Amino acid sequence: MGSVDKGSFESLEEVLGKYEEERQKRLRPEGMAQYADIGLSEHFKHLANDPWVEAEVATSKPCPISDGSHTKVLIVGTGYSALLYAVRLIVEAQFKSEDFVFVDSAWGFGGTWYWNRYPGLMCDVESACYLPLAEETGYIPKHRYSYGPELREYAELVAKQWDLQQRAAFGSTVKETTWNETSSEWETTITRQLPGNSDVQTFKVRSDFFILSSGILNRPKLARLDGITSYKGHLFHTSRWDYAYTGGTPEEPKMQNLVGKKVAFIGTGATAIQVVPQIAKWADQLYLFQRTPSAVGPRGQRPVDPNEFRNQVQTGKGWQQARRENMASFLSNDAKLPQENLVDDGWTNFPSFSGLVGSTNAADLTLETAGAYVASLHQLDLPRQAGIRSRIRNIVKDEETAKLLEPWYPGWCKRPCFHDDYLDTFNLPNVQLIDTNGKGVDGFSEEGIVFDGKVYDADVVILGTGFEPFSVGSPAFRASIKVTGRGGLSMDDKWAEGPHTLHGLITRDFPNLLLAGFTQAAATTNIVHSVDVLAQHAARLISTASRKFKVGEKQKILIEPTAQAESNWSLAVAGNALAYAAVPGCTPSYGTAEGSRHASTPEEGLRLAKNVPWGLGIVDFTRKMKLWEEQEDLSELEISVVSGNAG
C-alpha cells in the first residue's frame, strides 16, 4: 500500500471519498442536454461543414449512384469500419468491388481521419495493431503511433488495393432507409450537394444489404453556453480545424497566423492533449479552460525501423490478429495472460482498465460478489493513478497548476491519455490553465469567455468539446438516419426498450442490415479491432448461409435473427453486465453518457444491462463467435432465398 499516493488523506477510503467529491461537482441534472449537436444547430451548423474539399476535385469524382439505381450493398461511411466490412465481404464471402456503394458527406476516405486534421493529431493505439488490414497490405507504418496524415492516406491505400476508390458517393448524406417487404430490399433516400453549389440532388437507391458503419464518434458536440452567439471573435471546433485562420496545414502545422493573438481553448480531453502543445508554440497567449483533467501518461513516440518491424512484428501468417489479441488480453487483465506482452505500452500495463472493456475475471459475478470485484479494480488502479499524479508534480513547475492538473477519479472513468509534451506546455509563460472546479465555463461575452466573473479576451475560441457519446441512442440515431424496418418499425423505437441484437451484428425485423458495434458486441480500446471482429463474423455468416441455402446467381438471401435468439443473446449480455459495475461511480464521461446513465427501476436496470458490450472482453467474444461459426448451426437465424434484382 505504500506506493499509493494518499496525499493529505489518511486512508484509501478517503482517496475514494475524494473521487466521489470530485464526481459530484461534475454531475449536472441536464445530462446530455447540456450539449447541442453542431450539425443540428442552426446558428453553428456551418462549423460541421467540410473545410477540406476543393470544388474542382469534388466535381471530378464520379458518383456511382443515380436515382432509382440498385446496388448489392450500401455502406454508410467511408472510414476504416466501412472499408473493413467491404474488404471482409470481398475476401471471405465472394463479393465483388462493384457490389458496393459507400455514402459519406466527406469527399474522401478516412472517416474520423478525414475530418480530424488538427495539429499534432495521432492515434493513441499502436499502429501495428490499429491499422486495418496491415497484414494483408504489407504496410509498414512510419511511427509507432501513426499521425493523422498517414492514417488518412492509408485509408485511400486500402480503397485502392481492393478497387473501391470509384465506389463512393462522396458529398452525400443518407436521410432515411426503409425495408420494402415486397421487393425484399432497402430503399434509401440520399441527398448530395457539390461544394459551391446550392442545388441539392436527391436520389432513391435500392440495396440488398444495408451496413451502418458511420463510426462511434461522428457527431461533434457544442456546450450550450450563455452568450455564445454574441461572441465577435473567431470560433471553430477541433473536428473541423480552420487552417485558413491559424495558418499552416495538417502536414506542416506552422500556425504563424496565431502570432500576436490570444487563443482560448475549451476542453482538456484526448484532443486537447495533442493540440495544446502545438498552439502554445505560436499563440501570444493561450487560455486553456478545464472542467476535468485528463490522466496523462508518457507516450514514447518514435519512428518505426522497417527492418525491426519486419523481423519482430510481421512474424508470420496471422500476426496482426495475434498481436491485437495479445494487446486486448493484457488490457482486459484476463485470467490467463499470454507469456509475453508484445505491445508493452501504457495500455497493456493498465489492468484496471478492464473495468471498462470487460474481462474473463468478471465471469459469474453476482450482486453479492460485484462489490468485491469493484474493490479489486480499485486496488489495481490506485497505484497507477498515484503514479500519474506524481508525474504531473515532477514535470509541472508551478505547484498550484500541477495540483489542478491532477486527475481524481479511477483510471477507467475517462479515456486515458498518453503524450510526451502536454504537461511541459504548462511551464511556458504564454500558457494559462483556468480550472473551473468541475463546473465548466459560465458563458461568452462579445470579447471572449466568461468564468467566475472575469472575461478572458480572446481573438479566437477553439472548441475541444468532443462528440456525442456512442452509448446514447440507437445506431440509427447515432448515424442521424431514420431507419424503418419490417411493418414500419423504427430502429429508434425498438431501441427505446433496450438493444436487441444477435452478437451485436444483426437485429430482427431489419433483414440484411448489419451493425458495426459496440453495443452487445465486444469493446476494446482499439476500435478497429472491435469492428474487424464483427466484419469477419458478418462475412462468414453470410458466406455459410449462402452456401448452405445454395443461393443461385439470380437469387439473394435474406438474413435476420429469430426472436428467441435475439432475446437469448440480449439476456446473455445483460448476464455479464456486472463486469461494468465500476462504471456508474465514474465522473461524467462518454461511458456514463455524461452522468445520465442510471436506473431508478428494475426495468430500467435491465434495459441498461442490455446496452453494454460483451462483459468478458473481446478475446472471449471472438472465441465465442469462432465456435458459433465452426458449428455452422444456423438455427438462430431466419433465412430465406428470394429472386434477385437485375439492377
LOLUMGU-351707 format. One record per residue (C-alpha): residue number from 1; z, x negated, y. Coordinates in steps of 0.2 Angstrom, whole numbers. Example, Ala and Ser with C-alpha at 12.3 -4.5 7.8 and 13.67 -1.06 7.14 Angstrom:
REM LOLUMGU-351707
NODE vexro     z     x     y
NODE     1    39   -62   -22
NODE     2    36   -68    -5
This chain:
REM LOLUMGU-351707
NODE vexro     z     x     y
NODE     1     0     0     0
NODE     2     2   -15    11
NODE     3   -17   -15    15
NODE     4   -16     2    23
NODE     5   -16     2    42
NODE     6    -2    14    47
NODE     7    -2     8    65
NODE     8    14    16    73
NODE     9    16    28    58
NODE    10    29    26    45
NODE    11    21    33    30
NODE    12     4    38    23
NODE    13     9    56    25
NODE    14    10    53    44
NODE    15    -8    45    43
NODE    16   -14    61    35
NODE    17    -4    70    49
NODE    18   -14    60    62
NODE    19   -30    66    53
NODE    20   -25    84    55
NODE    21   -20    82    73
NODE    22   -37    75    77
NODE    23   -46    88    67
NODE    24   -38   102    76
NODE    25   -43    95    93
NODE    26   -61    97    87
NODE    27   -61   114    79
NODE    28   -70   127    90
NODE    29   -70   146    87
NODE    30   -88   147    90
NODE    31   -93   135    77
NODE    32  -112   133    76
NODE    33  -114   145    91
NODE    34  -109   130   102
NODE    35  -126   124   100
NODE    36  -144   130   103
NODE    37  -159   126    93
NODE    38  -170   117   106
NODE    39  -186   124    98
NODE    40  -180   141   101
NODE    41  -173   138   119
NODE    42  -185   145   132
NODE    43  -179   133   145
NODE    44  -179   117   134
NODE    45  -192   121   121
NODE    46  -203   108   129
NODE    47  -190    95   123
NODE    48  -197    99   105
NODE    49  -215    95   109
NODE    50  -225    81   101
NODE    51  -225    66   113
NODE    52  -234    55   101
NODE    53  -251    64    99
NODE    54  -266    59   108
NODE    55  -279    73   111
NODE    56  -294    63   106
NODE    57  -286    58    89
NODE    58  -280    76    86
NODE    59  -297    84    88
NODE    60  -305    71    77
NODE    61  -294    75    62
NODE    62  -302    88    51
NODE    63  -292   104    47
NODE    64  -293   108    28
NODE    65  -289   127    31
NODE    66  -299   142    38
NODE    67  -294   160    40
NODE    68  -294   168    23
NODE    69  -296   152    13
NODE    70  -287   149    -3
NODE    71  -278   133   -10
NODE    72  -268   130   -26
NODE    73  -253   123   -17
NODE    74  -247   125     1
NODE    75  -234   112     6
NODE    76  -223   115    22
NODE    77  -221    97    29
NODE    78  -229    80    29
NODE    79  -214    69    26
NODE    80  -208    60    11
NODE    81  -202    76     2
NODE    82  -219    84     4
NODE    83  -228    68    -2
NODE    84  -216    66   -17
NODE    85  -220    84   -23
NODE    86  -239    82   -21
NODE    87  -239    65   -30
NODE    88  -227    70   -44
NODE    89  -238    85   -47
NODE    90  -254    74   -47
NODE    91  -246    61   -59
NODE    92  -236    72   -71
NODE    93  -244    89   -70
NODE    94  -263    85   -69
NODE    95  -265    92   -51
NODE    96  -279    85   -40
NODE    97  -278    79   -22
NODE    98  -289    93   -17
NODE    99  -277   106   -24
NODE   100  -265   103    -9
NODE   101  -264   109     9
NODE   102  -250   102    19
NODE   103  -244   111    35
NODE   104  -235   102    49
NODE   105  -233   104    68
NODE   106  -234    85    68
NODE   107  -250    75    70
NODE   108  -247    63    56
NODE   109  -237    60    40
NODE   110  -220    54    40
NODE   111  -208    69    43
NODE   112  -192    63    52
NODE   113  -200    46    53
NODE   114  -215    53    63
NODE   115  -203    62    75
NODE   116  -189    50    77
NODE   117  -195    34    86
NODE   118  -181    29    97
NODE   119  -177    11   100
NODE   120  -168     2    86
NODE   121  -172    16    73
NODE   122  -169    10    55
NODE   123  -165    18    38
NODE   124  -147    16    33
NODE   125  -151    16    14
NODE   126  -158     0     6
NODE   127  -177     0     7
NODE   128  -180    -4   -12
NODE   129  -170    12   -16
NODE   130  -176    23    -1
NODE   131  -195    21     0
NODE   132  -203    34   -11
NODE   133  -214    28   -25
NODE   134  -211    10   -21
NODE   135  -213     5   -39
NODE   136  -230    15   -40
NODE   137  -237     7   -24
NODE   138  -230   -10   -27
NODE   139  -225   -11    -9
NODE   140  -213   -25    -3
NODE   141  -203   -20    12
NODE   142  -201   -31    27
NODE   143  -182   -29    29
NODE   144  -168   -24    18
NODE   145  -166    -9    29
NODE   146  -183    -3    35
NODE   147  -186     0    53
NODE   148  -194    16    60
NODE   149  -212    10    62
NODE   150  -213     3    45
NODE   151  -206    19    37
NODE   152  -220    29    47
NODE   153  -234    18    41
NODE   154  -228    18    23
NODE   155  -230    37    23
NODE   156  -248    35    28
NODE   157  -250    22    15
NODE   158  -244    34     1
NODE   159  -255    48     8
NODE   160  -270    36     7
NODE   161  -266    29   -10
NODE   162  -266    47   -18
NODE   163  -281    53    -7
NODE   164  -271    66     3
NODE   165  -275    60    21
NODE   166  -288    74    23
NODE   167  -277    87    16
NODE   168  -265    90    30
NODE   169  -267   104    43
NODE   170  -258    95    57
NODE   171  -253   103    74
NODE   172  -249   119    63
NODE   173  -234   130    60
NODE   174  -230   141    46
NODE   175  -224   158    54
NODE   176  -222   168    38
NODE   177  -227   169    20
NODE   178  -227   185     9
NODE   179  -229   186   -10
NODE   180  -243   198   -15
NODE   181  -239   206   -31
NODE   182  -257   212   -34
NODE   183  -266   196   -32
NODE   184  -251   185   -38
NODE   185  -252   173   -23
NODE   186  -243   169    -7
NODE   187  -251   175     9
NODE   188  -246   163    23
NODE   189  -248   165    42
NODE   190  -251   149    51
NODE   191  -254   145    69
NODE   192  -262   130    76
NODE   193  -264   123    93
NODE   194  -273   107    99
NODE   195  -265    96   112
NODE   196  -270   100   130
NODE   197  -277   117   124
NODE   198  -268   133   127
NODE   199  -278   143   114
NODE   200  -268   146    98
NODE   201  -278   149    82
NODE   202  -271   160    68
NODE   203  -275   158    50
NODE   204  -271   168    35
NODE   205  -271   156    20
NODE   206  -268   161     1
NODE   207  -260   150   -11
NODE   208  -254   150   -29
NODE   209  -239   139   -26
NODE   210  -228   138   -10
NODE   211  -217   122    -8
NODE   212  -203   122     6
NODE   213  -201   104    10
NODE   214  -199   103    28
NODE   215  -183    91    27
NODE   216  -165    94    29
NODE   217  -163    88    47
NODE   218  -178    95    56
NODE   219  -170   107    70
NODE   220  -164    97    85
NODE   221  -149   105    92
NODE   222  -143   106   110
NODE   223  -125   109   116
NODE   224  -123   125   126
NODE   225  -116   117   142
NODE   226  -112   125   159
NODE   227  -124   120   172
NODE   228  -137   111   161
NODE   229  -151   120   169
NODE   230  -146   114   187
NODE   231  -147    95   182
NODE   232  -160    87   193
NODE   233  -162    71   184
NODE   234  -172    67   168
NODE   235  -167    74   151
NODE   236  -173    72   134
NODE   237  -167    72   115
NODE   238  -167    56   105
NODE   239  -179    65    92
NODE   240  -192    65   105
NODE   241  -189    49   114
NODE   242  -198    48   131
NODE   243  -205    30   132
NODE   244  -216    36   147
NODE   245  -199    37   156
NODE   246  -190    22   149
NODE   247  -204    11   146
NODE   248  -208     1   130
NODE   249  -215     8   113
NODE   250  -207    11    96
NODE   251  -214    -6    91
NODE   252  -209   -15   107
NODE   253  -194    -6   115
NODE   254  -194   -16   131
NODE   255  -187    -2   142
NODE   256  -190   -10   158
NODE   257  -190     6   167
NODE   258  -172     8   165
NODE   259  -168    -7   175
NODE   260  -158    -1   190
NODE   261  -154    16   183
NODE   262  -139    25   177
NODE   263  -140    32   160
NODE   264  -129    45   152
NODE   265  -129    47   133
NODE   266  -121    61   124
NODE   267  -116    58   106
NODE   268  -109    44    95
NODE   269  -116    48    78
NODE   270  -128    39    67
NODE   271  -142    39    81
NODE   272  -131    33    94
NODE   273  -125    18    83
NODE   274  -143    12    83
NODE   275  -150    16   100
NODE   276  -135    12   112
NODE   277  -136    -7   109
NODE   278  -155    -6   114
NODE   279  -151     5   130
NODE   280  -137    -7   135
NODE   281  -150   -21   136
NODE   282  -159   -13   151
NODE   283  -149     0   160
NODE   284  -139    -4   175
NODE   285  -125     7   169
NODE   286  -123    16   153
NODE   287  -111    30   151
NODE   288  -108    35   133
NODE   289   -99    51   130
NODE   290   -89    53   114
NODE   291   -81    68   105
NODE   292   -78    60    89
NODE   293   -80    41    85
NODE   294   -91    35    70
NODE   295   -84    24    57
NODE   296   -95     9    59
NODE   297   -95    -5    46
NODE   298  -106   -20    45
NODE   299  -125   -18    41
NODE   300  -130   -35    35
NODE   301  -148   -33    40
NODE   302  -160   -47    35
NODE   303  -179   -49    32
NODE   304  -185   -47    14
NODE   305  -190   -63     5
NODE   306  -206   -57    -5
NODE   307  -203   -69   -20
NODE   308  -185   -64   -21
NODE   309  -190   -46   -21
NODE   310  -202   -48   -35
NODE   311  -190   -58   -46
NODE   312  -174   -49   -43
NODE   313  -179   -31   -38
NODE   314  -196   -27   -46
NODE   315  -188   -31   -63
NODE   316  -200   -21   -74
NODE   317  -205    -3   -78
NODE   318  -193    10   -71
NODE   319  -185    -2   -59
NODE   320  -184     9   -44
NODE   321  -176    24   -54
NODE   322  -163    12   -62
NODE   323  -159     4   -45
NODE   324  -157    21   -37
NODE   325  -146    27   -51
NODE   326  -135    11   -51
NODE   327  -133    14   -32
NODE   328  -128    33   -35
NODE   329  -116    29   -49
NODE   330  -106    17   -38
NODE   331  -107    29   -23
NODE   332  -101    43   -34
NODE   333   -87    32   -42
NODE   334   -92    38   -59
NODE   335   -81    37   -74
NODE   336   -92    24   -82
NODE   337   -99    12   -69
NODE   338  -113     0   -73
NODE   339  -108   -18   -76
NODE   340  -117   -24   -61
NODE   341  -118   -17   -43
NODE   342  -136   -20   -39
NODE   343  -136   -15   -21
NODE   344  -119   -21   -17
NODE   345  -118   -15     1
NODE   346  -107    -3    12
NODE   347  -112    12     2
NODE   348  -109     6   -15
NODE   349   -92    -1   -11
NODE   350   -87    16    -4
NODE   351   -80    25   -19
NODE   352   -71    38    -9
NODE   353   -87    45    -3
NODE   354   -88    53   -20
NODE   355   -79    67   -11
NODE   356   -95    72    -3
NODE   357  -108    69   -16
NODE   358   -99    73   -32
NODE   359   -93    63   -47
NODE   360   -90    64   -65
NODE   361   -72    61   -61
NODE   362   -72    79   -55
NODE   363   -76    87   -72
NODE   364   -65   100   -77
NODE   365   -55   101   -61
NODE   366   -44   117   -59
NODE   367   -35   124   -44
NODE   368   -19   116   -52
NODE   369   -27    99   -53
NODE   370   -38    99   -37
NODE   371   -24    93   -26
NODE   372   -21    78   -36
NODE   373   -39    74   -36
NODE   374   -40    75   -17
NODE   375   -25    64   -16
NODE   376   -34    51   -27
NODE   377   -48    51   -15
NODE   378   -36    48     0
NODE   379   -29    33   -10
NODE   380   -46    26   -12
NODE   381   -51    29     6
NODE   382   -36    25    17
NODE   383   -38     6    15
NODE   384   -57     7    19
NODE   385   -54    17    35
NODE   386   -40     5    39
NODE   387   -52    -9    37
NODE   388   -65     0    49
NODE   389   -51     2    62
NODE   390   -46   -16    60
NODE   391   -64   -22    63
NODE   392   -65   -12    79
NODE   393   -50   -21    86
NODE   394   -56   -38    81
NODE   395   -73   -35    89
NODE   396   -70   -24   105
NODE   397   -60   -34   118
NODE   398   -53   -20   128
NODE   399   -38   -13   119
NODE   400   -40     4   126
NODE   401   -58     6   122
NODE   402   -55    -1   105
NODE   403   -42    12   102
NODE   404   -53    26   107
NODE   405   -67    20    95
NODE   406   -55    21    80
NODE   407   -60    35    68
NODE   408   -45    45    62
NODE   409   -52    55    48
NODE   410   -57    52    29
NODE   411   -72    42    27
NODE   412   -82    56    18
NODE   413   -80    68    33
NODE   414   -94    61    44
NODE   415  -109    51    39
NODE   416  -103    33    39
NODE   417  -112    21    50
NODE   418  -117     3    47
NODE   419  -123    -8    62
NODE   420  -121   -27    67
NODE   421  -122   -24    86
NODE   422  -115    -7    91
NODE   423   -97   -12    93
NODE   424  -101   -28   103
NODE   425  -110   -17   115
NODE   426   -93   -11   122
NODE   427   -90   -29   128
NODE   428  -104   -28   140
NODE   429   -99   -25   159
NODE   430  -113   -11   161
NODE   431  -106     0   146
NODE   432   -93    13   149
NODE   433   -86    24   135
NODE   434   -80    41   141
NODE   435   -70    48   127
NODE   436   -67    67   128
NODE   437   -52    68   116
NODE   438   -62    79   104
NODE   439   -67    92   117
NODE   440   -85    86   122
NODE   441   -91    86   140
NODE   442   -87   100   152
NODE   443  -105   103   158
NODE   444  -118    97   171
NODE   445  -120    96   189
NODE   446  -135    93   199
NODE   447  -131    74   199
NODE   448  -125    71   181
NODE   449  -112    75   168
NODE   450   -95    83   172
NODE   451   -80    79   162
NODE   452   -61    81   167
NODE   453   -65    85   185
NODE   454   -76    70   188
NODE   455   -95    69   190
NODE   456  -104    55   182
NODE   457  -120    52   191
NODE   458  -135    49   180
NODE   459  -153    46   183
NODE   460  -157    52   165
NODE   461  -147    61   152
NODE   462  -151    57   134
NODE   463  -145    69   121
NODE   464  -140    61   104
NODE   465  -133    78    99
NODE   466  -141    78    81
NODE   467  -148    93    71
NODE   468  -143   109    64
NODE   469  -133   107    48
NODE   470  -143   108    31
NODE   471  -128   118    25
NODE   472  -132   133    36
NODE   473  -143   147    31
NODE   474  -157   149    18
NODE   475  -171   136    15
NODE   476  -182   149    25
NODE   477  -170   149    39
NODE   478  -169   130    40
NODE   479  -188   129    40
NODE   480  -189   143    53
NODE   481  -201   153    42
NODE   482  -199   171    37
NODE   483  -201   171    18
NODE   484  -203   188     9
NODE   485  -204   189   -10
NODE   486  -207   202   -23
NODE   487  -203   220   -17
NODE   488  -201   215     1
NODE   489  -185   204    -2
NODE   490  -182   192    12
NODE   491  -175   175     7
NODE   492  -163   176    21
NODE   493  -156   192    14
NODE   494  -155   185    -4
NODE   495  -145   170     3
NODE   496  -133   181    13
NODE   497  -125   185    -4
NODE   498  -124   166    -8
NODE   499  -138   155   -15
NODE   500  -146   160   -32
NODE   501  -157   147   -40
NODE   502  -161   138   -56
NODE   503  -157   120   -54
NODE   504  -159   122   -35
NODE   505  -178   122   -38
NODE   506  -184   140   -41
NODE   507  -177   157   -36
NODE   508  -180   174   -44
NODE   509  -192   186   -35
NODE   510  -200   172   -27
NODE   511  -213   166   -40
NODE   512  -221   149   -39
NODE   513  -210   145   -24
NODE   514  -202   128   -25
NODE   515  -187   122   -16
NODE   516  -183   104   -11
NODE   517  -163   103   -12
NODE   518  -149   100    -9
NODE   519  -141   117   -12
NODE   520  -137   119   -31
NODE   521  -147   103   -35
NODE   522  -140    86   -33
NODE   523  -134    76   -17
NODE   524  -133    58   -14
NODE   525  -134    48     2
NODE   526  -152    43    -2
NODE   527  -161    59     2
NODE   528  -177    53    -6
NODE   529  -169    50   -22
NODE   530  -162    68   -22
NODE   531  -179    75   -18
NODE   532  -188    64   -31
NODE   533  -177    71   -45
NODE   534  -182    89   -40
NODE   535  -200    84   -38
NODE   536  -201    76   -55
NODE   537  -192    91   -63
NODE   538  -204   103   -55
NODE   539  -219    94   -61
NODE   540  -213    93   -79
NODE   541  -208   111   -79
NODE   542  -225   116   -73
NODE   543  -234   105   -85
NODE   544  -224   110  -100
NODE   545  -225   129   -96
NODE   546  -244   127   -93
NODE   547  -246   118  -110
NODE   548  -236   130  -120
NODE   549  -244   145  -112
NODE   550  -261   137  -114
NODE   551  -267   141   -96
NODE   552  -286   141   -95
NODE   553  -297   134   -81
NODE   554  -299   151   -73
NODE   555  -281   156   -75
NODE   556  -265   152   -66
NODE   557  -247   153   -71
NODE   558  -233   162   -63
NODE   559  -215   155   -65
NODE   560  -198   161   -59
NODE   561  -181   161   -67
NODE   562  -173   175   -77
NODE   563  -159   185   -68
NODE   564  -147   179   -81
NODE   565  -152   160   -80
NODE   566  -151   161   -61
NODE   567  -134   169   -62
NODE   568  -128   156   -75
NODE   569  -133   141   -65
NODE   570  -125   148   -49
NODE   571  -109   150   -58
NODE   572  -110   133   -66
NODE   573  -112   126   -49
NODE   574   -98   136   -42
NODE   575   -88   130   -58
NODE   576   -89   112   -52
NODE   577   -87   116   -33
NODE   578   -69   109   -33
NODE   579   -77    92   -33
NODE   580   -79    95   -15
NODE   581   -61   101   -12
NODE   582   -58    87     1
NODE   583   -71    93    12
NODE   584   -63   109    20
NODE   585   -50    97    28
NODE   586   -63    87    37
NODE   587   -66    86    56
NODE   588   -81    97    61
NODE   589   -97    90    54
NODE   590  -113    94    45
NODE   591  -104    96    29
NODE   592   -92   109    36
NODE   593  -106   117    47
NODE   594   -96   112    62
NODE   595   -80   119    55
NODE   596   -87   136    52
NODE   597   -87   135    33
NODE   598   -71   143    27
NODE   599   -67   158    16
NODE   600   -55   172    20
NODE   601   -58   182     4
NODE   602   -61   178   -14
NODE   603   -79   185   -12
NODE   604   -82   173     2
NODE   605   -74   159    -8
NODE   606   -86   162   -22
NODE   607  -101   163   -10
NODE   608   -96   146    -3
NODE   609   -93   138   -20
NODE   610  -111   143   -25
NODE   611  -118   135    -9
NODE   612  -115   117   -14
NODE   613  -124   103   -23
NODE   614  -120    99   -42
NODE   615  -102    93   -41
NODE   616  -103    80   -55
NODE   617  -116    69   -45
NODE   618  -134    65   -45
NODE   619  -134    54   -61
NODE   620  -126    68   -71
NODE   621  -138    81   -64
NODE   622  -153    70   -68
NODE   623  -147    68   -86
NODE   624  -144    87   -87
NODE   625  -162    90   -81
NODE   626  -169    77   -93
NODE   627  -161    86  -108
NODE   628  -167   103  -102
NODE   629  -185    96  -101
NODE   630  -185    87  -118
NODE   631  -179   103  -126
NODE   632  -194   112  -119
NODE   633  -185   129  -121
NODE   634  -192   140  -108
NODE   635  -181   155  -112
NODE   636  -173   153   -95
NODE   637  -190   156   -86
NODE   638  -200   172   -84
NODE   639  -218   166   -86
NODE   640  -234   175   -86
NODE   641  -253   170   -85
NODE   642  -265   179   -74
NODE   643  -283   177   -69
NODE   644  -286   163   -57
NODE   645  -293   164   -39
NODE   646  -310   156   -37
NODE   647  -307   152   -19
